[in-house]
Amino acid sequence: MTKYNIETEAVRFSKDHADKGSFNVPIYQNSTFEQFVPGQWEEFTYSRTNNPTEDALRKTIAALEQAQFGVIYSSGLAAIGGVMELLNLGDHVVSMADIYGGTFRYYGQIAEKRGVEFSFVNTTNIEDVEKAIKPSTRMIFVETPSNPQLQLTDLSALSELINGRDILLVVDNTMATPVFQNPLVLGADVVLHSTSKYISGHTNVVGGAIAVNSEELYNRLKFLRKSTGTNPGPFDCYLTMLGIKTLPLRMKQHQANAVAMAKYLEESDLADNVLYAGLQSHPQHELAKSQMSGFGGIVSFELLDEKHIDAFVERLQLFSLAVSFGSVVSLIDCPAKMSHKDIPAQQRTEHGVSNSLVRLSLGIENAEDLIEDVEQALTNL
Ligand SMILES: *Cc1c(COP(=O)(O)O)cnc(C)c1O
């Protein structure tokens, strides 16, 4: 579908969608566009429906995901909401248990009230997914790798499992990014992103995106976006496209830093339970190698004592405490108290998000500097 490899596509697309010799798509800061004949619509009408800056981003996301169609949203959660709007009263969803906290909150406090039912499953085990499927199941929703536990779901196996059934396989690909994984190629029906993370990459945008191959799904999602008003602003689209130009380059450095950090932590006596799919010790290392072309830039681990979390965070100089990940700057999150606090404590611990778990989002700084920083913060806690 795309002519070039992703590194080339990432820098070419803006030029291909710009005119007047520009290397960047302009910011069309318009609400409405002039029409010429009543009832006869020009390509662009009103920015809640479509906008030329957004249109270029939409095509770019589709190209990066090797998809036919893209839809852009005001946030990752707006994209998730768009997918949930595809469901009807009485429909059942099988969701991965280790799911993003905001997605979990959406399920329980919005979708369930509209009569959608959920089952939570450890999707690393395909048999458990099979057991959870009912006649009313219309969607399987996974993140792979998941967050914060870095669990992988075998997408080809899942897609084979639901082949021929009226069930959509939805994959949140925010962690892997299109640089390391293309879920549609592995058989998913819908791939979605929080572009607030790696795709924009500079902690300056909140945005979301979906890519699909089915024209029917694309039309329904576009209709839902227009009807619920979850469109992005053109300036955010512009910033996101600027970020995409260096996405493949950044991912290489995020990953190199993550590999170095994971190896350091695994060998250290000061850290426990280091989670990173790039480590030989990760139970799904082989699946990671077959389904992804890289392991990503997030490493989670447990401190030896949960009481030390605050002191550890305070001592760090190069990791800023923040929700979110995927920035050029290194970040640290304490899932139980921050990104995943909306998941009830019991469910959280049952699924392995302990109070001593921390999640490092490795930026693009120098690996030795980052390791030294973590080492000094862990020593004599
Ligand atoms: C951040 C995130 C979201 C939500 O995206 P926003 O842009 O913050 O609305 C969804 N899924 C995952 C995996 C995320 O990390």
The ligand as an SDF file (V2000), in Angstrom:
LIG
                    3D

 15 15  0  0  0  0  0  0  0  0999 V2000
   -2.9360    7.7010   27.0090 C   0  0  0  0  0  0  0  0  0  0  0  0
   -3.5690    6.5020   26.5160 C   0  0  0  0  0  0  0  0  0  0  0  0
   -4.8910    6.5260   26.0770 C   0  0  0  0  0  0  0  0  0  0  0  0
   -5.7450    7.7710   26.1560 C   0  0  0  0  0  0  0  0  0  0  0  0
   -5.2810    8.7670   25.3130 O   0  0  0  0  0  0  0  0  0  0  0  0
   -5.4580   10.3420   25.5810 P   0  0  0  0  0  0  0  0  0  0  0  0
   -4.8120   10.9330   24.3820 O   0  0  0  0  0  0  0  0  0  0  0  0
   -4.7660   10.6490   26.8590 O   0  0  0  0  0  0  0  0  0  0  0  0
   -6.9150   10.6080   25.6460 O   0  0  0  0  0  0  0  0  0  0  0  0
   -5.4130    5.3560   25.5730 C   0  0  0  0  0  0  0  0  0  0  0  0
   -4.6890    4.2230   25.5070 N   0  0  0  0  0  0  0  0  0  0  0  0
   -3.4170    4.1710   25.9350 C   0  0  0  0  0  0  0  0  0  0  0  0
   -2.6600    2.8820   25.8360 C   0  0  0  0  0  0  0  0  0  0  0  0
   -2.8270    5.2960   26.4560 C   0  0  0  0  0  0  0  0  0  0  0  0
   -1.5790    5.2300   26.8900 O   0  0  0  0  0  0  0  0  0  0  0  0
  1  2  1  0
  2  3  1  0
  2 14  2  0
  3  4  1  0
  3 10  2  0
  4  5  1  0
  5  6  1  0
  6  7  2  0
  6  8  1  0
  6  9  1  0
 10 11  1  0
 11 12  2  0
 12 13  1  0
 12 14  1  0
 14 15  1  0
M  END
$$$$
